[in-house]
Amino acid sequence: MEVAALGRCLRLAALLLAAALAPAHAADPACESSATQKSLTGSARAAFVKQCEADAALIACDTQAVDRKLAETARGKFIEQCLADTALKNASPACDAQATEKKLVGPARSAFMKKCAAAEGGTAPR
């Protein structure tokens, strides 16, 4: 995968994550603090915090990919899955706790989280 294409893919994944995270959880304190320092209010504040959280999630996933020494295609796939898992985790902290208790990892954890979040009455992020 070309570097420019990977960049576009990562930006799209970050935007999708931001959309999935917005209503589901309490805002990140660091992002809230930054919005306060910038004197943002209303919809400008909400948009800023949403983008800040998406950026933070993308950086965290990218850092994990670098730590694992993943390259190009594998890195892109890992980051995409990491962002999806982060969205599920934030959408349903109770389901995340159950998955951790059951020591689920990888695809088994993702499948459990999707099913659990849907059972809670919400819809699981895609």
Secondary structure, 3 states (H helix, E strand, C coil): CCHHHHHHHHHHHHHHHHHHHCCCCCCCHHHHHHHHHCCCCHHHHHHHHHHHHHHHHHHHHHHHHHHCCCCHHHHHHHHHHHHHHHHHHHHCHHHHHHHHHCCCCHHHHHHHHHHHHHHCCCCCCC
